């Protein structure tokens, strides 16, 4: 018998396509993953970017999950092995036939073809869960809002878009908490950027003040040098700070203040955009979009991620 | 940026499992693929064997196909690239999340996990269509009944099991004929075994006589040595013949006669089974099963394939 592996490799057609830049956006349910991703997708343009949600890899549909001892957050409730395989294929420039989970009906439906573009954005509950999955990414982000903020977002979304009552959503959050703690939140430590939208605790801002953002930049990948833009005293809109991560590792922390008037934030945004090599036309309009409103802290966080997607030396 | 390919390879867990033996059974619609495969599956036992149909890789469902200029037989009507990818993954011992086409409803539904067993049987319209797909197989079979026999089988099956009228089936056969000629029948030349069930033209057997089988054994893989069992004059049940393939290549042809009384065929079947190294208990009961009836020619064809699945030196 001939060496079949060799035969398979030789029969495989040469791929002309480049390997895509792979971005992971991990975080708990309703942590803001889709909002963050949407602005990046639009900034890159549909032709250059393809998005994928790892929640599509649910192993069981909603009806089947009712009788199971775990929730959709649990790795055993997901085809983690297939998710890893598909991420590896996409990372090496191959298409995949991705499963599809319909959040509206809770059913698993017909799969769809995903062909890698220049950038592949992967968001979901578990993209950084396992080592084989993490190995596929060039840039990894974890969304880390305070739990009370996330609860509010989840109640709002699941009632408006998925037909639940607030009581149902809160009960589900309660049921999921041990699995969030065990499987979702530990992914935070594997992120190159940890993004946290929250009010500033030391201030007593009136209701309606936009949330501020803290973007922790871990030295696991080379971040843009913002020291010139963010010299002390130059702006109230944001500042850089050397901090220890809760697990003790050193990191840079960018604090973006939501209470600052928009013009002031926009000026810094423009300066950062120029510092990042401004490909012309100014920072994309889609950054910071929050429904019909706009959040400068969100725009800044997206800008820092966009840097890696546009500049990455492959 | 670190070498991501290396990182991905290093992060991949070591597979304990062996690479499976891959068998392809190709042929046109209603050529007898499932009947042939079923007997082999049962002979191997469910734990040792997993089956997969490449028709599940249809790109469009039945409703969508109505408006297309080709039929389900056309490669463009199928995710051929994904089929190749999945065959490669299975051939190297990896699981796949296989799409599912529901023949009853004509819909593409929830995919299913397929984990490779010792033997993977792949049947369908297009498994030998492309070089990357063919590279995945250890043994390849093409089912080649005369067209008028296949038409009869297709009318019978599609009316009984898929709710069509005979007129509809014949019209569909007409519509498919150019694509059968262009894409399905050319796969015959890539098969190690070509199996043809047909009446013997030179005889005038009464209606109801079981079909005979011609099994062409191409020297592309090492077939069992049947010369001892099939010495001239030893049996009327079958004989070996050196022949030229229609495309000119030399091949061995085993002619199994359907008109011979069952006991005579069974004796030769036993002798072949012994020649193949008889793992005990005699040839599996499941071989030759044809609905509620039994066909010795089918059993012999299956036995010759089974040899490769049980004995192959990997």
Interface residues (C-beta under 8 A of the other chain):
Chain A: X1 X4 X5 X7 X8 X10 X11 X12 X13 X19 X61 X79 X81 X82 X85 X88 X89 X91 X92 X94 X95 X96 X97 X99 X107 X108 X109 X110 X111 X113 X131 X132 X134 X135 X136 X138 X221 X312 X313 X314
Chain B: X1 X4 X5 X7 X8 X10 X11 X12 X13 X19 X61 X79 X81 X82 X85 X88 X89 X91 X92 X94 X95 X96 X97 X99 X107 X108 X109 X110 X111 X113 X131 X132 X134 X135 X136 X138 X221 X312 X313 X314
